[in-house]
Amino acid sequence: MPSIRDTLQRWLRRPAPQGPAPDVEALRLAFQARYHQFKLLLNANNKALELMSEIEAALSGTQAFGMTFVRSRLTRISTSVFAVVRHMNELAPGGYGALFERFKAIQHEINPHVRIRETVAQGPLVIPLGEVRPDMADQVGAKMANLAEICRRVELAPPEGFVVTAAGFARFMTHSDLQTEIARLLQTADIQEPDELYALSARIQQLIVQAEVPGDLVRAMTEACQALSGEDARPPTLAVRSSALGEDEPGTSFAGQYRSELNVNPEHLLQAYKTVVASKYGVTAMSYRLTRGIREEDVAMCVGCMRMIEARSAGVLYTRSPLDARNDDLTINAAWGLPKSVVDGSVASDLFVVRRGPPLAIGERQVRDKQRKFVCYPDEGVCRLDTVAEERLQPSLNDDQILALARVGLAIDAIYAAAQDIEWAIDARDRLHLLQCRPLPQTPPAGESSGPAGNTAAAPLVASGGQTASAGVAAGPVYVVRKDADALGFPSGAVLVAAQALPRWAPMLSRAAAVVTEQGSIAGHLANVAREFEVPAIVGLEGAVERLGGQAAVTVDAGSRSVYAGRIETLLGPGAKPRNLMAGSPVYAALRQAAEQVIPLTLLDPDSPNFTPENCRTFHDLTRFCHEKAVHEMFRFGKDHAFPERSSKQLHAEVPMQWWVLNLDDGLAQETEGPYAHLDNIVSIPMRALWEGITAYPWEGPPPVDGRGMMAVMFQATANRSLVPTVRTRFANRNYFMISRHYCSLQSRLGFHFCTVEALVSERRTENYASFRFKGGAADLARRIQRVAFVGALLEPYGFQVALREDALAARIEQYDQPVMCDALRLLGYLIIHTRQLDMIMAAPNSVAFYRRKLEDQIARLLTVIKPSPLPAPFSGDAP
Amino acid sequence: MDALKALIVDDEADFLETLIKRMKKRRLDVTGVTGAGQALALLAAEPFDVVVLDVRMPEMDGITLLQQIKERYALTEVIMLTGHASMEVAVRGMELGAFDYLMKPVDIDELIYKLQDAYQKRLLQQQKIKEIESLKGGQ
């Protein structure tokens, strides 16, 4: 048997240093500088991996994100990957220059998906409505383009007015660099947090309202106003309405998210214009864009300025049912005065249902008590009046008006061959005016889930009535919203209960289980959004606040317009998966396409000749390559320099062990020149924890297996001797620790499997991590695969994220405090030793169960802080 | 690490004030200025180990300032800290020798770690230069 001396001499035999003896101090410094580079590389690499998993989570989950998220993550990851590449080049100058070229090439591929596109808004700043043609939707917004076109087609009086175009908007937003400042504000806030979203929205809107309108735009608007003047040369008051690009696209319902300013005196047109523009950053609109994956920069706010119609009665006409695609009745919601009360759901409105026929016939009428109405002041603004007694209970439309309106609706429906949502008004001279017209999204007929199918006989009914605004059944705790501040605390999964169906409650719908309101109609904005988000909703349910307010939790069956106390499981049925509204959106597509250059790992095998800088195709390849090479470079540097302090030493724990230690920086309490690194002298925090796990329990040798003789021979060959002192093992079987005080990397080959552990553990919690790779074995592939699954299942309950790929396992744990990280390393050390050759018994379920119990038992006694949880533990603290 | 001396340049006065206050509570020697001109004047008067720069500033943009600092004081490390999420600008900054490119909102501990790392890099570089000079002197 060769002596230790022989082994060591062979190990230490290396070329003698050239020239004069190296200055020890200089070498020590060189080591230190390299280790610092190495540590920075590890940090940057870790950051990049973290960002990759954030991007993956965003792509797979139902969490909404905006372009701000996309841009900030890709900017951060580019920085991290660049840093990795730079540190690699500083670590080993000259060898890795090609990495920079690859980085540039990959970045070039990502760029088009994240670059802020300059809006090429051309053409006039203002266009009179009379000159608007259907193909001008990208200049004036679909809403204004449609309205002008429809009035022409159905031969109604065309709306008088003009549109401040997308070019006008761009002119305004670039004047005084408004757009850049807004992008900066968006970047620095976390709009997933409701209170931050509200604060940010207020700040941006204020910024816009206070901004200066450039002179040429002011002139264009003033001239357009003058052109509207009647005989008395006084320009009329105006309705100033949003007509944003993309606002009326099929499948999206921006309805009511933006402001309309009614009855504006032309003197105050600029202020009204800015207010409408600012509403692009209203809370409702911002959270809507976020949940639907719409890019900020795609929404140019065109603004229509139209002569104000003094309506006697007004409302909303649906040419088909929004709830049931098979129902082609027309529905009219109408009220006295301006249509505002119908749209914002604040006042009860009359409902008329018209059957298509032929002949056209009024099928149903529900005339409500219309206590209030909105009317125009003579000079400016609108006011809410109490309706005079005899008007209150009178229908707000007579039969002739209902039928005339229905006929116009049918004509428009026919033109578009699709359901339409039309806002209309009838003036004092009985003339019909169209105010807005947009496609009406129809939900497919709801499954007949409610009613007889669900057994509700025993269920305690809390309230019933009102109208189904969005069908479906859902349960949750009751949350009554009375004022804006209540919206901040709205808990996810609650049932939103409110008196009025106000548009400003819409941001809560992405988190609400169901909605119940006392006022409002199915034509209101809140109802539109409820349908879009598939949130069951009942509107117009009298006494809802009082009756539901006293309940802890309720089940809302919107289809049968009933609310029950508690959770009624028979009604709820199997929970439907929440719909991912992001999928297919422009923002989602941008992240997905950019991620293709970032996430995939194509460089898998470090031993392959293809493992070169030139073959790095993604950011992940770059980080993987650099990490591998950096560890290699650090190891080689220690080996190549005849510097006794920093050459590898044999670990000495009472006796010399078959484990070697390479001190990278400050892993030893005292520098020693001898061949051994004594365990007492090792101050590497992660290594000590790992070693505690390795030595915690004696290994009892390979598991007993009833195998064929061949297998028995294999065991003989592999019975591992690496823990037995002073027995010579092959070079390839060496186990190396590379250490510093806070760092440890272990490469080990025990028996037939190969594993690496790498950890950084310090007081910087956010930089802490431990990673574990494990591969191979002596058994056939199927059993090796079973073993990594077995090991993975042991790790996951302790907070590790585990990825399996054939017989390879990769596990990570990060950002925990030092005590937790040390426990995690004890666990890894333990598993390295005690899962050896367990691949052999993987085919025998009894043995597997036996070993699992035994291992779990020992692990539980080994760890001091972490307790296993059935689910992966969340990151502590403020991790994303 | 206590000797670390940092300069923070940001035109957003509120942000700057809060940041300086928080860092001083952590016993760091930091000075804040709101413009590039002030920053260059101060750097000419006294040495700083690390400079933290905003990318977008009215007077002179951060990238130009970074370039000037790196030209005049090669050993001074520069960290970009910005609300401006642009991949191109970030990479440009890194290529010009920025130590890192951080984005607002930044975790204060994270920023301090970066300051310490940048400072250590500077120290190691200084020692190396001293070493080379002493070798030259010895010959």
Interface residues (C-beta under 8 A of the other chain):
Chain A: D23 E25 A26 L29 A30 Q32 A33 H36 L40 N43 T68 R71 S72 L74 T75 R76 S78 T79 F82 A83 R86 Q107 I110 N111 V114 R115 T180 A183 R184 L185 Q187 T188 A189 D190 R764 T766 E767 D878
Chain B: R56 G83 H84 A85 S86 M87 E88 A90 V91 M94 E95 D100 Y101 M103 K104 P105 D107 D109 E110 Y113 D117 Q120 K121 L124 Q125 Q127 K128 E131 L135
